[in-house]
Amino acid sequence: MSFTDPQLQKYYEANLTDAGGLSDELCQVRALIAVHDLAQRLEGPESSRVHETIWHLLLPKLRSGLRRWYQRPGAEQDFAAVALREHLSQLAGEKLENNNEHST
């Protein structure tokens, strides 16, 4: 994964290597969400850095990992994470959350 901004690239790589125990795909999603959060804190939701991160998150090759990220236990505990999931779901045109939470 390559970012046009060197600061975002460095932050992505730092978060990618610090995500032990997850599959490669989930590590990428986790690192991208961390980059998104940083970019949004630094520049706000309309910044080009935030848009670039969202573009990466919505790439077809990461879509199944993004769905799995939001379907894992405890994924709905953070308000900011839920807001990002809803935004990404709207952009992707599909629900990324677990629709089977009541199934056994």
KOLBATOR-517031 format. One record per residue: residue in three letters; x, y, z of N, C-alpha, C in turn. Coordinates in steps of 0.1 Angstrom, whole numbers. Each point is the difference from the previous one (the first is absolute). Layout:
N
PT, lumfi, nu, nv, nw, cau, cav, caw, cu, cv, cw
PT, ALA, X, Y, Z, X, Y, Z, X, Y, Z
...
end
This chain:
104
PT, lumfi, nu, nv, nw, cau, cav, caw, cu, cv, cw
PT, MET, 9, -12, 0, -9, 12, 0, 9, 12, 0
PT, SER, -3, 9, -9, 8, 12, -1, -8, 13, 1
PT, PHE, 5, 9, 8, -7, 13, 2, 8, 11, -7
PT, THR, -6, 10, -5, 7, 11, -6, 7, 9, 11
PT, ASP, -5, 0, 12, 5, 7, 11, 10, -8, 8
PT, PRO, 13, 4, 1, 10, -8, 8, -4, -2, 14
PT, GLN, -6, 10, 7, -4, -1, 14, -10, -11, 2
PT, LEU, -10, -1, -9, -10, -10, 0, 6, -14, -3
PT, GLN, 9, 0, -9, 7, -13, -3, 7, -5, 12
PT, LYS, 7, 8, 6, 8, -4, 12, -10, -5, 11
PT, TYR, -10, 7, 3, -10, -3, 10, -7, -13, -3
PT, TYR, -3, -2, -13, -6, -13, -5, 9, -12, 3
PT, GLU, 13, 2, -4, 9, -11, 2, 3, -3, 15
PT, ALA, 0, 10, 8, 2, -2, 15, -12, -7, 5
PT, ASN, -12, 3, -4, -12, -7, 5, -1, -14, -6
PT, LEU, 5, -2, -12, -1, -13, -6, 9, -10, 7
PT, THR, 12, 4, 4, 9, -9, 7, -4, -3, 14
PT, ASP, -8, 9, 6, -4, -1, 14, -13, -7, 2
PT, ALA, -5, -8, -10, -13, -6, 1, 1, -15, 1
PT, GLY, 8, -6, 9, 2, -14, 0, -13, -8, 3
PT, GLY, -1, -12, -5, -11, -9, 3, -12, 1, -10
PT, LEU, 1, 10, -9, -11, 1, -10, 5, -5, -14
PT, SER, -9, -3, -9, 3, -4, -13, 6, 13, -7
PT, ASP, 7, -3, -11, 6, 12, -7, -10, 10, -5
PT, GLU, -12, -5, -4, -10, 8, -5, -6, 9, 11
PT, LEU, -2, -6, 12, -5, 7, 12, 10, 10, 5
PT, CYS, 13, -4, -1, 11, 9, 4, -1, 13, -9
PT, GLN, -2, -2, -13, 0, 11, -9, -12, 9, 4
PT, VAL, -12, -6, 2, -12, 8, 3, 3, 8, 13
PT, ARG, 5, -7, 10, 3, 6, 13, 9, 12, -1
PT, ALA, 11, -2, -8, 10, 11, -2, -7, 12, -8
PT, LEU, -8, -3, -10, -7, 10, -8, -9, 8, 9
PT, ILE, -7, -6, 9, -10, 7, 9, 8, 9, 9
PT, ALA, 12, -5, 5, 8, 8, 8, 5, 13, -7
PT, VAL, 4, -2, -13, 4, 11, -8, -12, 10, -3
PT, HIS, -11, -6, -2, -12, 9, -2, -3, 8, 13
PT, ASP, 1, -6, 11, -2, 7, 13, 10, 11, 2
PT, LEU, 13, -2, -3, 10, 10, 1, -3, 11, -10
PT, ALA, -2, -3, -12, -3, 11, -10, -12, 8, 3
PT, GLN, -10, -6, 5, -12, 7, 4, 3, 9, 12
PT, ARG, 8, -4, 10, 3, 8, 11, 9, 12, -4
PT, LEU, 9, -2, -9, 9, 10, -4, -6, 11, -9
PT, GLU, -9, -5, -10, -5, 9, -10, -15, 1, -2
PT, GLY, -7, -8, 7, -15, 0, -1, -5, -10, -11
PT, PRO, -13, -3, 0, -5, -10, -8, 0, 2, -15
PT, GLU, 2, 13, -4, 0, 3, -15, 14, 1, -6
PT, SER, 10, -4, 8, 14, 2, -5, 3, -11, -11
PT, SER, 10, 4, -8, 4, -10, -11, 6, -12, 6
PT, ARG, 6, 1, 12, 6, -12, 7, -11, -10, 4
PT, VAL, -11, 6, 5, -11, -9, 4, -6, -6, -12
PT, HIS, -2, 7, -11, -6, -6, -12, 9, -11, -6
PT, GLU, 13, 2, 1, 9, -10, -5, -1, -13, 8
PT, THR, -1, 2, 13, -1, -12, 9, -13, -7, -3
PT, ILE, -11, 7, -1, -13, -6, -3, 1, -8, -14
PT, TRP, 7, 6, -10, 1, -6, -12, 7, -14, 1
PT, HIS, 11, 0, 8, 7, -12, 3, -9, -11, 7
PT, LEU, -7, 5, 10, -9, -9, 7, -11, -6, -9
PT, LEU, -4, 7, -10, -11, -5, -8, 5, -8, -13
PT, LEU, 13, -2, -1, 5, -8, -11, -6, -14, 0
PT, PRO, -4, -5, -12, -6, -13, -1, 8, -11, 7
PT, LYS, 13, 1, -1, 8, -11, 6, 0, 0, 15
PT, LEU, -5, 11, 7, -1, 0, 14, -14, -1, 5
PT, ARG, -10, -1, -9, -14, 0, 4, -4, -11, 10
PT, SER, 5, -12, -3, -4, -11, 9, 7, 2, 14
PT, GLY, 12, 5, 0, 6, 3, 13, -7, 11, 7
PT, LEU, -5, 10, -7, -7, 11, 6, -13, -5, 7
PT, ARG, -7, -9, -8, -12, -6, 6, 3, -8, 12
PT, ARG, 11, -8, 0, 4, -9, 11, 4, 9, 12
PT, TRP, 6, 12, -3, 4, 9, 11, -12, 5, 8
PT, TYR, -10, 3, -7, -12, 6, 6, -10, -11, 5
PT, GLN, 3, -13, -3, -8, -11, 5, 6, -7, 12
PT, ARG, 12, 4, 4, 6, -7, 11, -6, 5, 13
PT, PRO, 0, -9, 10, -5, 4, 13, 6, 13, 6
PT, GLY, -9, 8, 5, 4, 12, 6, 2, 12, -9
PT, ALA, -3, -2, -13, 3, 10, -10, -9, 12, 2
PT, GLU, -11, -1, 7, -10, 11, 2, 2, 8, 13
PT, GLN, 11, -1, 6, 2, 6, 13, 4, 14, 0
PT, ASP, 6, 5, -11, 5, 13, -2, -8, 8, -9
PT, PHE, -5, 12, 5, -9, 9, -9, 7, 4, -13
PT, ALA, 13, 4, 1, 7, 4, -12, 1, -12, -10
PT, ALA, 2, -12, 5, 1, -11, -9, -13, -3, -7
PT, VAL, -11, 1, 8, -13, -2, -6, -3, 10, -11
PT, ALA, 3, 13, 3, -2, 11, -9, 8, -3, -13
PT, LEU, 12, -4, 1, 8, -3, -12, -6, -12, -7
PT, ARG, -4, -10, 7, -6, -12, -7, -12, 4, -8
PT, GLU, -9, 9, 6, -12, 4, -7, 4, 9, -12
PT, HIS, 10, 8, 1, 4, 8, -12, 6, -9, -11
PT, LEU, 8, -9, 4, 6, -10, -10, -11, -8, -6
PT, SER, -10, -4, 8, -11, -8, -6, -8, 7, -10
PT, GLN, -2, 13, 3, -7, 9, -10, 8, 1, -13
PT, LEU, 13, 3, 2, 8, 1, -12, 1, -13, -8
PT, ALA, 1, -11, 7, 2, -13, -7, -13, -5, -6
PT, GLY, -12, 5, 6, -13, -5, -5, -3, -13, 6
PT, GLU, 5, -4, 11, -3, -12, 7, 2, 1, 15
PT, LYS, -7, -8, 8, 2, 0, 14, 12, -8, 4
PT, LEU, 9, 7, 8, 12, -7, 4, -1, -6, 14
PT, GLU, -11, 3, 7, -1, -6, 14, -6, -14, 0
PT, ASN, 1, -6, 11, -5, -14, 2, -15, 0, 0
PT, ASN, -7, -5, -10, -15, -1, 0, -5, -12, 7
PT, ASN, 9, -9, 5, -4, -12, 6, 2, 0, 15
PT, GLU, -1, 11, 7, 4, 1, 14, -9, -8, 9
PT, HIS, -12, -3, -5, -9, -8, 9, 0, -15, -4
PT, SER, 8, -4, -10, 0, -14, -4, 9, -8, 9
PT, THR, -2, -13, 1, 8, -8, 9, 9, -9, -7
end
